[in-house]
Amino acid sequence: MLRTIVEDAKNAGHDVTTILHHQILELHPPLEAHHEIAVDSPSEAENAIKEATDILDAAYVLAPETSGVLKELVEKIERSNTESLNSTGSAIAKVSDKLFLQQHARKIGLSTPATLEFDVKEGAEKVARTVAEEIGFPSIFKPVDGVGCEAMSMVNDEKQVRMAIAQLSKRAVNHFMVQQPILGTSASVSLISNGTQAMPIALNEQRITLGTPGQGSSYKGGTTPLNHRLKSAAFATARKLVESVPGLKGYVGVDLVLTENEPVVIEVNPRLTTSYVGIRKTVEANLAQTIVDATVRRALPRKEKTKGYAYFEKVETPSPQNRVLQETFCVPEVVSPPFPTPNEMTSALVCTHASTPQAAKKDFSNAEKHLRAMLLSGGRSERRTL
């Protein structure tokens, strides 16, 4: 996401400065920002943000909302003279609390899954009994505060409850939610908001794997735009929800499940989401500039026609040596390179764009095979189209 928004901001004519951990910068990532600031710790990052806000016109924070990280960094910018391109700290705090979000969505007349809240200190037997009586199994256990599918699991029976709670406890979760699974298409709506009004710009398919406790759940990627008969209803639901929370501005994502009859609200992401890497390929507008326009000038983008389809997904690969890593920078479909990790495996984010969803998926398959072959061979491999 950082790579793509930097590129878009540069293309819009802005002078771009990034703050990154020195270990990433030492790998010479293909960011191509005008200026790069290396930091080694959270305290250094905070000092760098303070120094940067003394000289920059505007700032955008890319960070998870977990444990208040995004909120705290955004509030540092809000206390400076620099324009914040993010949602306000107070709005981030509200929607980052998934329980509050569910209650708020129901209050304004939107559909949500049946939801229960528990403390991790409550006994597994009590939790299992309550879930069985009020929601039933299978059910979804997840943190009240979290991003992606972190610590989330599908619990099929009372025997798995203890494992699910233990998994949540390892992540230092104090409170967690249990929700009724909703059958339908996992989707998201991406919007641009000026803080009071919002404009939906894309409906995106989400590919999510829900595992039982111990297996792990994950967000794999998506396709945009998603052609679905409930598109208008999804747009209306997401717009109503975002506009009902003052201070949600810039780029905002709303996760939904599209059932046979209606969109069901899952959560709100008050930040750039992975779908951005695909949407920027399918709309004519420069998304970085639309974020600036909405937050600084309060101007919303007009409705635009889309061009083609983007398919994006995380690809698990062998952890590469530095020389091979540099070669992956030149693969046009690789948005986020497979940075080395202490483990044998790592991952890359790959995105393709074509005239149809089927063609975009086929191109993705070819790009994935090319990337894997390059890493396994220790260098360049011949590109083949199937």
C-alpha positions as CSV (number, residue, x, y, z in Angstrom):
1,M,0.0,0.0,0.0
2,L,2.8,2.4,0.8
3,R,4.5,1.8,-2.5
4,T,1.3,2.5,-4.5
5,I,0.2,5.6,-2.6
6,V,3.8,7.0,-2.9
7,E,3.7,6.4,-6.6
8,D,0.2,8.0,-6.9
9,A,1.2,11.0,-4.8
10,K,4.3,11.6,-7.0
11,N,2.3,11.3,-10.2
12,A,-0.1,13.9,-8.8
13,G,2.9,16.3,-8.5
14,H,3.5,16.1,-4.7
15,D,6.9,16.0,-3.1
16,V,6.9,12.8,-1.0
17,T,8.7,11.9,2.2
18,T,8.5,8.5,3.8
19,I,9.4,7.3,7.3
20,L,10.4,3.6,7.5
21,H,12.3,1.2,9.7
22,H,16.0,1.1,8.7
23,Q,16.0,-2.6,8.1
24,I,13.5,-2.2,5.3
25,L,15.3,0.8,3.8
26,E,18.5,-1.2,3.8
27,L,16.9,-3.6,1.4
28,H,16.4,-0.7,-1.0
29,P,12.7,-1.2,-1.5
30,P,11.2,0.2,-4.8
31,L,9.4,3.1,-3.1
32,E,11.0,5.9,-5.1
33,A,9.9,8.6,-2.7
34,H,11.8,11.9,-3.0
35,H,13.0,11.7,0.6
36,E,13.4,8.7,3.0
37,I,13.8,8.9,6.8
38,A,15.1,5.8,8.6
39,V,14.1,5.0,12.1
40,D,15.0,2.2,14.5
41,S,12.3,2.3,17.2
42,P,8.8,3.6,17.9
43,S,10.3,6.5,19.8
44,E,12.5,7.4,16.8
45,A,9.4,7.2,14.6
46,E,7.5,9.6,16.8
47,N,10.4,12.0,16.8
48,A,10.7,11.7,13.0
49,I,7.0,12.4,12.6
50,K,7.3,15.5,14.9
51,E,10.2,16.8,12.9
52,A,8.5,16.1,9.6
53,T,5.3,17.8,10.5
54,D,7.3,21.0,11.1
55,I,8.1,21.3,7.4
56,L,5.5,19.2,5.5
57,D,2.1,20.5,4.3
58,A,0.2,17.3,4.9
59,A,0.8,13.8,6.3
60,Y,-0.8,10.4,5.8
61,V,-0.3,7.5,8.4
62,L,-0.2,3.9,7.2
63,A,-0.5,1.8,10.4
64,P,-2.9,-0.7,12.0
65,E,-5.6,0.5,14.3
66,T,-4.8,-2.3,16.7
67,S,-4.1,-1.2,20.3
68,G,-4.7,2.5,19.3
69,V,-1.5,2.7,17.2
70,L,-3.1,4.5,14.2
71,K,-5.2,6.8,16.5
72,E,-2.1,7.9,18.5
73,L,0.0,8.6,15.5
74,V,-2.8,10.5,13.8
75,E,-3.4,12.6,16.9
76,K,0.3,13.6,16.9
77,I,-0.2,15.1,13.4
78,E,-3.5,16.7,14.5
79,R,-1.6,18.6,17.3
80,S,0.8,19.9,14.7
81,N,0.4,22.5,12.0
82,T,0.4,19.9,9.3
83,E,-2.8,18.8,7.6
84,S,-3.8,15.3,8.4
85,L,-5.1,13.2,5.5
86,N,-6.4,10.5,7.8
87,S,-9.7,10.2,9.6
88,T,-9.7,12.0,12.9
89,G,-8.3,10.3,16.0
90,S,-11.7,10.3,17.6
91,A,-13.4,8.7,14.6
92,I,-10.7,6.0,14.4
93,A,-11.2,5.2,18.0
94,K,-14.9,4.7,17.6
95,V,-14.9,2.4,14.5
96,S,-11.8,0.5,15.7
97,D,-14.0,-0.9,18.5
98,K,-15.8,-3.6,16.6
99,L,-18.4,-4.0,19.3
100,F,-19.3,-0.3,19.2
101,L,-19.4,-0.4,15.4
102,Q,-21.9,-3.3,15.5
103,Q,-24.1,-1.5,18.0
104,H,-23.9,1.8,16.1
105,A,-24.8,0.1,12.8
106,R,-27.8,-1.5,14.3
107,K,-28.9,1.8,15.9
108,I,-29.0,3.5,12.5
109,G,-31.0,0.7,10.9
110,L,-28.3,-1.5,9.3
111,S,-28.1,-5.2,9.4
112,T,-25.3,-6.9,11.5
113,P,-24.6,-10.4,12.7
114,A,-25.8,-11.5,16.1
115,T,-23.0,-10.5,18.4
116,L,-21.9,-11.3,22.0
117,E,-19.0,-9.8,24.1
118,F,-16.9,-11.6,26.6
119,D,-13.9,-11.1,28.8
120,V,-11.0,-13.5,28.3
121,K,-11.0,-14.1,32.0
122,E,-14.4,-15.7,31.8
123,G,-14.4,-19.5,32.0
124,A,-14.6,-21.4,28.8
125,E,-17.5,-23.4,30.1
126,K,-19.5,-20.3,30.7
127,V,-18.6,-18.8,27.3
128,A,-19.5,-22.1,25.5
129,R,-22.8,-22.3,27.3
130,T,-23.8,-18.7,26.5
131,V,-22.8,-19.0,22.9
132,A,-24.7,-22.3,22.5
133,E,-27.9,-20.7,24.0
134,E,-27.8,-17.4,22.2
135,I,-26.0,-17.9,18.9
136,G,-25.2,-21.5,18.4
137,F,-22.3,-23.2,16.7
138,P,-20.5,-22.8,14.5
139,S,-19.6,-19.2,15.5
140,I,-16.8,-16.7,14.9
141,F,-14.5,-15.7,17.7
142,K,-12.4,-12.5,17.2
143,P,-10.9,-9.6,19.0
144,V,-12.9,-6.4,19.7
145,D,-9.8,-4.6,18.5
146,G,-7.9,-6.0,15.6
147,V,-7.0,-5.9,11.9
148,G,-7.4,-8.4,9.2
149,C,-8.1,-11.9,10.4
150,E,-5.7,-11.7,13.3
151,A,-6.6,-14.2,16.2
152,M,-10.0,-14.9,14.5
153,S,-11.3,-18.4,14.3
154,M,-14.3,-20.4,13.3
155,V,-15.4,-22.4,16.4
156,N,-17.5,-25.5,15.4
157,D,-18.5,-26.8,18.8
158,E,-18.1,-26.3,22.5
159,K,-14.9,-28.3,22.6
160,Q,-13.1,-25.7,20.5
161,V,-14.0,-22.8,22.7
162,R,-11.1,-23.2,25.1
163,M,-8.6,-23.2,22.2
164,A,-10.2,-20.1,20.7
165,I,-9.9,-18.2,24.0
166,A,-6.3,-19.3,24.4
167,Q,-5.5,-18.1,20.9
168,L,-7.0,-14.7,21.8
169,S,-5.1,-14.6,25.1
170,K,-1.8,-15.0,23.3
171,R,-2.4,-11.8,21.5
172,A,-3.0,-10.0,24.9
173,V,-6.7,-9.5,24.0
174,N,-8.8,-8.5,27.0
175,H,-12.2,-8.6,25.4
176,F,-13.5,-10.5,22.4
177,M,-16.6,-10.9,20.3
178,V,-18.5,-14.0,19.2
179,Q,-20.6,-13.6,16.1
180,Q,-23.0,-15.6,14.1
181,P,-21.5,-16.6,10.7
182,I,-23.3,-15.0,7.8
183,L,-23.7,-16.9,4.5
184,G,-23.0,-14.9,1.4
185,T,-20.3,-13.1,-0.6
186,S,-17.5,-11.5,1.5
187,A,-17.0,-8.0,0.1
188,S,-15.9,-4.5,0.9
189,V,-16.9,-1.0,-0.3
190,S,-14.1,1.6,-0.7
191,L,-15.2,5.2,-0.2
192,I,-13.7,8.7,-0.3
193,S,-15.1,10.9,2.4
194,N,-14.7,14.6,3.3
195,G,-15.7,14.0,7.0
196,T,-19.4,14.5,6.5
197,Q,-20.2,13.2,3.0
198,A,-18.8,10.0,1.4
199,M,-18.6,8.8,-2.2
200,P,-18.4,5.0,-2.8
201,I,-15.8,4.3,-5.5
202,A,-15.6,0.5,-5.6
203,L,-17.2,-2.7,-4.6
204,N,-14.6,-5.4,-4.0
205,E,-14.7,-9.1,-3.6
206,Q,-12.7,-10.4,-0.6
207,R,-11.1,-13.9,-0.4
208,I,-11.0,-14.9,3.3
209,T,-10.0,-18.2,4.8
210,L,-11.6,-19.0,8.2
211,G,-9.8,-21.6,10.1
212,T,-10.6,-23.4,13.4
213,P,-8.5,-22.4,16.5
214,G,-4.9,-23.3,15.8
215,Q,-5.3,-23.4,12.1
216,G,-5.3,-19.6,11.6
217,S,-7.6,-17.4,9.5
218,S,-6.3,-15.0,6.8
219,Y,-7.2,-12.4,4.2
220,K,-5.9,-13.6,0.9
221,G,-6.8,-10.8,-1.4
222,G,-9.6,-9.8,-3.7
223,T,-11.0,-8.7,-7.1
224,T,-12.2,-5.3,-8.0
225,P,-14.7,-4.3,-9.2
226,L,-17.2,-7.0,-8.0
227,N,-20.2,-7.4,-10.2
228,H,-23.1,-8.1,-7.8
229,R,-26.8,-7.5,-7.9
230,L,-26.6,-5.9,-4.4
231,K,-24.0,-3.3,-5.5
232,S,-26.3,-0.3,-5.1
233,A,-27.5,-1.6,-1.7
234,A,-23.9,-2.2,-0.6
235,F,-23.0,1.4,-1.7
236,A,-25.9,2.9,0.1
237,T,-25.2,0.9,3.3
238,A,-21.5,1.8,3.4
239,R,-22.2,5.4,2.6
240,K,-24.9,5.7,5.4
241,L,-22.5,4.1,7.9
242,V,-19.5,6.2,7.1
243,E,-21.5,9.5,7.0
244,S,-23.0,8.6,10.4
245,V,-19.6,8.8,12.1
246,P,-18.3,12.4,12.1
247,G,-14.6,12.6,11.3
248,L,-14.3,9.6,9.0
249,K,-12.5,11.1,6.0
250,G,-10.1,10.4,3.2
251,Y,-10.0,6.7,2.2
252,V,-12.4,4.4,4.2
253,G,-13.2,0.7,3.8
254,V,-16.4,-1.0,4.9
255,D,-16.4,-4.8,5.1
256,L,-19.8,-6.5,4.3
257,V,-21.3,-9.9,3.6
258,L,-23.7,-9.8,0.7
259,T,-26.5,-12.3,1.5
260,E,-29.3,-13.3,-0.8
261,N,-31.4,-10.3,0.5
262,E,-29.2,-7.6,1.9
263,P,-25.7,-6.3,2.8
264,V,-24.7,-7.2,6.4
265,V,-22.1,-4.9,8.1
266,I,-19.0,-6.5,9.5
267,E,-16.6,-3.7,10.3
268,V,-15.1,-0.4,9.2
269,N,-11.4,0.2,8.3
270,P,-10.5,3.9,8.9
271,R,-7.4,3.7,6.8
272,L,-6.0,2.5,3.4
273,T,-6.9,-1.1,2.7
274,T,-5.3,-3.7,0.5
275,S,-8.0,-3.1,-2.1
276,Y,-6.4,0.2,-2.9
277,V,-3.7,-1.6,-5.0
278,G,-6.4,-2.9,-7.3
279,I,-8.8,0.0,-7.4
280,R,-6.1,2.4,-8.5
281,K,-5.8,0.3,-11.7
282,T,-9.5,0.3,-12.5
283,V,-10.4,4.0,-11.9
284,E,-9.2,6.9,-14.0
285,A,-8.8,9.3,-11.0
286,N,-5.5,9.5,-9.1
287,L,-6.6,8.1,-5.7
288,A,-3.9,9.8,-3.7
289,Q,-5.1,13.2,-5.1
290,T,-8.7,12.3,-4.3
291,I,-7.7,11.7,-0.7
292,V,-6.0,15.1,-0.6
293,D,-8.9,16.9,-2.2
294,A,-11.4,15.3,0.2
295,T,-9.5,16.0,3.4
296,V,-8.0,19.4,2.5
297,R,-10.6,20.9,0.1
298,R,-13.6,18.8,1.2
299,A,-14.1,18.0,-2.5
300,L,-15.4,14.5,-3.4
301,P,-14.7,12.7,-6.6
302,R,-17.3,12.3,-9.3
303,K,-18.7,9.0,-10.2
304,E,-16.4,7.4,-12.7
305,K,-16.6,4.5,-15.0
306,T,-14.2,1.6,-14.3
307,K,-11.7,0.2,-16.8
308,G,-11.2,-3.6,-16.5
309,Y,-10.7,-5.7,-13.4
310,A,-7.9,-6.1,-10.9
311,Y,-7.0,-9.4,-9.2
312,F,-4.7,-9.2,-6.2
313,E,-3.5,-11.7,-3.7
314,K,-0.8,-12.6,-1.2
315,V,1.6,-15.2,-2.5
316,E,3.6,-17.4,-0.1
317,T,7.2,-17.8,-1.4
318,P,10.6,-18.9,-0.3
319,S,12.5,-16.3,1.6
320,P,14.9,-14.8,-1.0
321,Q,18.6,-13.7,-0.9
322,N,19.1,-10.0,-1.4
323,R,20.2,-10.3,-5.0
324,V,17.2,-12.2,-6.0
325,L,15.0,-9.8,-4.0
326,Q,16.2,-6.9,-6.0
327,E,15.2,-8.8,-9.2
328,T,11.7,-9.2,-8.0
329,F,11.4,-5.4,-7.9
330,C,11.4,-5.4,-11.7
331,V,8.4,-7.8,-12.0
332,P,5.6,-5.3,-12.8
333,E,2.8,-7.4,-11.1
334,V,4.7,-7.6,-7.8
335,V,3.3,-4.7,-5.6
336,S,5.0,-5.7,-2.4
337,P,8.2,-7.8,-2.8
338,P,8.9,-10.9,-0.7
339,F,11.1,-9.3,1.9
340,P,13.4,-11.9,3.6
341,T,12.3,-13.1,7.0
342,P,14.0,-15.4,9.7
343,N,11.7,-18.1,8.5
344,E,12.1,-20.2,5.3
345,M,8.9,-18.7,3.8
346,T,7.7,-15.1,3.3
347,S,5.0,-13.5,1.1
348,A,4.6,-11.1,-1.7
349,L,1.5,-9.1,-2.9
350,V,0.8,-9.6,-6.6
351,C,-1.7,-7.6,-8.6
352,T,-2.8,-8.0,-12.2
353,H,-5.2,-6.0,-14.4
354,A,-7.1,-7.1,-17.5
355,S,-10.3,-6.6,-19.4
356,T,-12.3,-9.4,-17.6
357,P,-12.1,-11.0,-14.1
358,Q,-11.2,-14.3,-15.7
359,A,-8.3,-12.7,-17.7
360,A,-7.0,-10.9,-14.6
361,K,-7.0,-14.2,-12.7
362,K,-5.2,-16.0,-15.5
363,D,-2.6,-13.2,-15.6
364,F,-2.2,-13.5,-11.9
365,S,-1.6,-17.2,-12.1
366,N,1.2,-16.6,-14.7
367,A,2.8,-13.9,-12.6
368,E,2.7,-16.1,-9.5
369,K,4.4,-19.0,-11.4
370,H,7.0,-16.6,-12.8
371,L,7.8,-15.2,-9.3
372,R,8.1,-18.6,-7.7
373,A,10.3,-19.8,-10.5
374,M,12.5,-16.8,-10.2
375,L,12.9,-17.4,-6.4
376,L,13.5,-21.1,-6.7
377,S,16.1,-20.8,-9.4
378,G,17.9,-18.1,-7.5
379,G,17.6,-15.5,-10.2
380,R,15.9,-14.6,-13.4
381,S,13.6,-17.1,-15.1
382,E,12.0,-17.0,-18.5
383,R,8.5,-15.5,-18.5
384,R,5.9,-17.9,-20.0
385,T,2.3,-17.1,-20.8
386,L,-0.2,-20.0,-20.5
